[in-house]
Amino acid sequence: MTAATIQPTGKVESSAVATPIVGLPRRTIDAVLISIGTVAAVVFAVAGGLLTWGNDFASDYVHRELVSQHISFPSAEALTTEGRTDLVHFAGNAVDTGSEAEGYASYINGHLQGIADGATYADLGTSERAAKAAAQEAVDSGASQATIDDLQAQAKAITAQRDSLFRGETLRGLLLSAYAWSTVGTIAGWAALGAFVAAFLMAVLVVLGLIHHRRAVRTT
């Protein structure tokens, strides 16, 4: 704030009026930062514990479920013969991990592609109904037995394909679900590690802050 003064000589002089500055003691700042750091360290530590539990739960769950299915990869020779050299590193292994579940799901998908020229269980629904209707129509119209047998055989073949696709797609879906849970567990494990590292760093900063706080000159 500035005040103007008129001197006898006619000159105008200004003088600055100092505005008081409120200072915050260093020890107070340290105390606030220490409190924030302590809370952050506790939060990170708790988060790390929960994420570790999530990782262990996902890993145990996936392992138990996969082991109960008693699924194993074919031999290296069989996989090579089928052209699945990408899965040879799993040859003979029991499927009990997420990566193996994903690999076996891929193996199943290869077989499914050859059942009905890549058609899915849902795709064959229309064909199955049409084949059964044609067979029934032949029966109702009094067609020859050879014609009826041929149409019924076609309907049964499509039904058999749908049954195989249903079982294969179901197992493949379960395996991919296990792989997804395994991936979530892995991510939780890495996140837990990051949380523990952050908690440790915050704890170090809190300790350094306490040391500085004790050494700071008390202000009045």
N, C-alpha and C positions, 0 to 999 in steps of 0.2 A: 504494500500500500504506500502511495507517495503523497506527501504534503508539500504545498508550495508556500514559500515565505518571501514577502516583499521587503527588501533591504532599503535603508534610507537613501542609498544611491540610486534607487529606482530599478535596480536589477532584481530579477526574480530567481530565487534559488529553490531547488527542490531537495527534499530530504526523504530518504526511504525509511519507512517504518517496518521493522523486521517482524515477520509473521512467525510465531512460535511453531516449531516442528515437534510433533509427538513421536518419540523414538520407542521402538519395541525392543526390550532387552534381549540380548543374544540367547540367554539361558531359556527365555520363554519360547523363542523360535525352536531351539533344540528340543525342548520338551514336547512341542507340538509335532515336530518331525519324528521324534522317537515313538510317540503314541501311534502315529499313522503307520510307521514302519512295523511296529509290533503287531498291529491289527492285520496288516498286509501279510506278514510272515505267517500268522496263524491261519489266515484264510487260504493261503497257498498250500500250507501243510495239510489242512483238512481236505482241500480239493485233491491234493496228491493221494491222500489215503483213500478217498472215495473212488478215484480213477483207478487206483491199484486194485481195489476190490472188484470194480467192473471188469478189469482185464482178467483177473483170476476167475471170476464167475463165467465169463464168456469162454475162456480157454477150457475150463473144466466141463462146462455144458457141452461144447462142441465135441470134445474128446469122448465123453460118455456116450453121447448119442451116436457118434460114428462107430465106435467100437461095438455097440450093441447090434449094428447092422451086419457085421461080419463080412464086409466087402473087401476084396483084394484085387489088385491089378493083375492082369495076365502076365505071363513071362515076357522077357525082352524079345524072344524069338517070335512069339505070337503077335506082339505089338508091331514089330517090324514087318511081319507078313501082312498085317492089316494096313500098313502105311502110316501108323501112328508113332513115328520115330520121335515126335515131340514129347511123348509120354514114357519113353524108354527109361528115363531116370527114376520113374516110379515103379518100374517093373518088379512084380512080386511083393510089393509093399501092401500092408494092410492100410485101408483108408481110415486114418484117425486124426488127421490135421485138416485145417481149412484149405491149404494149398492142394492137398491130395484130393479133397472133396471137389474142388474146382476142376482138377485134372480128370477125375472120374466122370464128372458131369459132362465134360467135353467128349470123353470116350463114349458115353451113352448117346450123346447127341449125334455122333458119327453113325451109330447104328440106326438111330431113329430116321435119319435122312434117307437111309436105304430101304425102309419098310414100304413106304407109299410114295416114292419119288419126291420126298420132301414135304408131303402133306402132313398136317397135324391132326390130332384127335378131333378137334373141332371141325377141321376142314372136311373130314370124311363123314360127318354127320348127315349131310345132305345126300351124299352118294349111297350111304347105307340105307337110308329111308327109301330112296328111289329104287334100289335093288330089291329090297323086301316087297315094295309095292308091285314091282314088275313080276316077281315070283308069284305073289298072291293073285295077281290079275291073270296070270297064265293058268293057275289052278281053277279060278272061277270061270274062265272062258273055255275050259275043257281042252287045253293045248296038249300036245303029245307029252308023254312022260319024260322023254329025252329032253324036251325043251324046258319042262318044269325043273328037272334035275339040274340042268345047266344054270338056270336062273337062280335056283336055290344055292348052288355051289358058289356062284358069284357073290350072292348076299352074305354067305357064311365067310367067304374069304375077306370081304371088307370088314365084317364084324371082328374077325380074328386080328386084322390089322389095327382096328381101333382099340381092341383090348391090349395089344402089345404097345401101341403108342401111349395109351392111358397109363399103363404101369411104368413105362420108361420115362414119360414126362413127369409123372408123380415123383419117382425116385430122383430124377434130375433136379426137380424143383427143391426137394428136401436137401439135396447135397449143396445146391447153390445157396440155400438159406443158411446152412451150416457155414459155408464159406463167408457169407455176409457177416454173420455173428463173429466169426474169427477175425475178420478185418476190423470190425468195430472194436473188438477186444485189443487188437494190436494198436489201433489209434489211441485207445484209452491208456495203454501202457506207455506210449511215447508222451502223451499229454501228462501223465502222472510224473514221469521223469522230469519234464519241463517245470511242472509245478513244484517239485521238491528242490530243483536247482534254484528257482525263483525264491522259495522260502529260505533256502540257505543264504542266498545273497542278501535278502532283506534282513536276516538275522545278523549277518556280519555288519551291515550298515547300522543296525540298531546298537550293536555293541560299540562301534566306533562313535556313534552319536552320544552314547552314555559316557564314554571316556572324555569326549570333548565337553560335554555338559558339566562334568565334575571339575574340569580344569578351567572352565570359563569364569571370569571375574564377576562376582555378584554385583549387580547394580541396584541402586536404591531409587 
